[in-house]
Each structure stands twice: as C-alpha cells, then as structure tokens.
Amino acid sequence: MHSTAPKQDLFKALRYKYCFSFAVLDGENQMNDYENGIKKFTEEQDKFNASGSSPVPLMIAFGMAEYDLSDGDPEKAEQIADSRMYEKKKQMKAEN
C-alpha cells in the first residue's frame, strides 16, 4: 500500500494501532453502562471516520466479561474480555 500521508502521520497511525485500554464498571447498571459506552464509542468512531481526518479508518474493537467476587480470580474475567475483543477484531477485519 502506498500513501501520500507524511511519514510522521503514518507512524502515529501505526503506533496507535495497538493501543489497549480497559474499564471496570461497578454498580447496579453495569450492562446498561457498557452498552451505552459502546454505542458512544461507535458514534464517535463513525463521526471521526466521516470527517476524513485520517488516511486510515479508526476501528475500535471491544470485549466484555462479568466478574463476580465469589469467582476468586479477576484475571479470568480479563482473559475472557480480551478473547472477546480479539473475536470482535477478527469480525471487523472480515467485514472490511
């Protein structure tokens, strides 16, 4: 792929390609908060991509897992969420 974007801009796009973040939701409406957050992320992603600000589209993959304190191992929930994020990423790549 050949791009006319300045080299430093391409570096920024590649550097952020593998940026991972996570959030812990607590309270009575976690699923609602999660769904609203994903909806907002998707809306912002669509707005950004429609703006033409970047030579490559922004794609946000996400995964979620619930953790109950009685489970004993919070890292298991992190692993499940991570696995679901990678499945979402595969789905997104297949669609594009």
N, C-alpha and C positions, 0 to 999 in steps of 0.2 A: 504494500500500500504506500503510495506517495502522497505526501501532504504539503501544502504551501504554508502551513502554520509555522511561525517562528520556532526554532528548536527548543527554546526555554518553555514555550507554551505546551509543546508536546511532552516535554519532561514532566511538567506539572500534571498533565492529564494521566500519564503513566504512573506517576508517583502516587496519586490518589486512587488509582485503580484498586489497590488492595488495602483500603482503609477500613478497619473493622471497629465497630462500636457496639456497645450493648447497654441496655437499660433494665433496671429491676423495678417492677411495678408492684406496689403493695396497697392493700386496702380492699374495699368491697366491690369495686367496679373494674378490676384489672382487665378483664376481657374486653369490656367496653372501651377502656382507655387504650388498650393495644389496638383494637380495630380503628378507633379514631386517629391514633397516631400513624398507622399505616396509610389510612385514607389521606391524611395531611401530607405525609411524605410523598405519596403518589401524585397528589395535586401539584405540589411544589416541583417535583421531578418533571412533570408534564409541562408546567409553565417555563421552567428553565430550558427544556429541550425545544420548546416552541420559540423561544427568544432568539435562537441562533447564536448564542454567546460562546459556544464551544464547538470546536471542529469534530468532537466525538460526543455522542449522546450520553447523558448521565443515566445510569441504571442502578437502582437500589434493590439489592436482594435482602431478604429478611427471613428470620426463623424465630419460632417461639416455643417455649416449653414451660409448663407449670411446675412449680416446686412446692411440695408440702413439707413442713418442718419434720414431720414424722418419717419422711423418706430417709433422712440421715446423711445423704450425700448430695449437696447442692451442685457439685461438679457434673453429676449425671444429667441434671437438667440443662446445664450449659452445653454439654456434648450433644444432647438431643436438639436443642435450639440451633447449634452450629450445623448439625447434619441437615436440618430442615432449611437453613439458609443456603447451603450448597445445592440442595434439591431445587430450590427456587431459582438459584443462579443458572442451573442447567436448563430449567424450563424457559427462562428468559432468553438464553442463548439460542435455544431451539426455535423460539418464536421470531427471532430477528435474523 
